[in-house]
């Protein structure tokens, strides 16, 4: 049970941090897109590649953490299924408090 709770703690703690960071990256990208469009035919991508790589890294890290804790596959899936909405709820709560 303690291993499952430790596995559940990973997305609850790291998803809000990732969402804060990716939001800042996306807002910076909007400024970059506006500068690139002014008097030029080119444009910037709306989602920076570093945000996608960060999301993949977060998922891979979760998989490695769950494997390190030696959880079965159903417990890994359940941990992410429960932890991801909790992490998003923590992020939303923190944003509402600002």
Secondary structure per residue as TSV (DSSP state, phi and psi in degrees):
chain	resnum	aa	ss	phi	psi
A	1	X	-	360.0	-39.8
A	2	X	H	-67.0	-33.5
A	3	X	H	-66.4	-38.9
A	4	X	H	-64.8	-42.2
A	5	X	H	-65.2	-37.5
A	6	X	H	-65.1	-38.0
A	7	X	H	-69.0	-36.6
A	8	X	H	-68.9	-29.9
A	9	X	H	-67.7	-29.8
A	10	X	H	-57.2	-56.7
A	11	X	H	-69.7	-30.6
A	12	X	H	-65.5	-35.6
A	13	X	H	-86.7	-39.6
A	14	X	H	-88.9	-27.0
A	15	X	H	-64.3	-43.5
A	16	X	H	-61.8	-37.2
A	17	X	H	-65.7	-42.4
A	18	X	H	-63.9	-42.0
A	19	X	H	-66.4	-38.2
A	20	X	H	-61.5	-47.4
A	21	X	H	-64.8	-45.1
A	22	X	H	-68.4	-31.7
A	23	X	H	-65.2	-42.6
A	24	X	H	-64.1	-39.2
A	25	X	H	-64.7	-42.0
A	26	X	H	-67.6	-38.3
A	27	X	H	-66.7	-38.1
A	28	X	H	-64.8	-34.2
A	29	X	H	-68.9	-33.2
A	30	X	H	-62.6	-43.3
A	31	X	H	-62.0	-41.2
A	32	X	H	-65.4	-38.3
A	33	X	H	-66.1	-40.0
A	34	X	H	-66.3	-37.8
A	35	X	H	-69.7	-36.3
A	36	X	H	-71.2	-29.2
A	37	X	H	-78.8	-27.4
A	38	X	T	-66.2	112.3
A	39	X	T	60.3	24.6
A	40	X	S	-136.7	152.9
A	41	X	S	-81.3	-16.4
A	42	X	-	-82.9	170.5
A	43	X	-	-148.8	162.2
A	44	X	-	-97.6	156.3
A	45	X	-	-69.1	141.5
A	46	X	S	-70.0	-25.2
A	47	X	S	-120.4	116.4
A	48	X	-	-63.2	142.1
A	49	X	H	-60.6	-27.5
A	50	X	H	-66.0	-27.8
A	51	X	H	-70.9	-40.5
A	52	X	H	-65.0	-44.7
A	53	X	H	-63.2	-38.4
A	54	X	H	-63.6	-40.5
A	55	X	H	-65.2	-41.6
A	56	X	H	-64.5	-40.7
A	57	X	H	-62.3	-37.5
A	58	X	H	-63.8	-43.0
A	59	X	H	-67.9	-42.2
A	60	X	H	-64.8	-40.5
A	61	X	H	-61.1	-39.0
A	62	X	H	-64.4	-43.3
A	63	X	H	-61.7	-41.7
A	64	X	H	-67.8	-40.1
A	65	X	H	-63.1	-43.5
A	66	X	H	-67.1	-36.9
A	67	X	H	-68.2	-37.6
A	68	X	H	-63.7	-35.4
A	69	X	T	-80.2	-4.3
A	70	X	T	59.4	47.2
A	71	X	-	-88.6	145.6
A	72	X	-	-69.5	164.3
A	73	X	H	-57.7	-40.7
A	74	X	H	-65.6	-34.0
A	75	X	H	-72.8	-34.7
A	76	X	H	-63.5	-46.4
A	77	X	H	-63.4	-44.4
A	78	X	H	-65.0	-38.1
A	79	X	H	-62.1	-42.2
A	80	X	H	-73.6	-36.4
A	81	X	H	-63.9	-35.5
A	82	X	H	-88.5	-36.1
A	83	X	H	-73.8	-36.8
A	84	X	H	-63.0	-48.5
A	85	X	H	-64.3	-33.8
A	86	X	H	-66.4	-40.4
A	87	X	H	-63.5	-41.7
A	88	X	H	-66.5	-36.6
A	89	X	H	-65.8	-39.4
A	90	X	H	-63.5	-43.6
A	91	X	H	-60.3	-46.1
A	92	X	H	-63.9	-40.9
A	93	X	H	-63.4	-42.9
A	94	X	H	-66.2	-36.8
A	95	X	H	-70.1	-35.1
A	96	X	H	-69.6	-29.3
A	97	X	H	-74.7	-21.1
A	98	X	-	-77.3	360.0
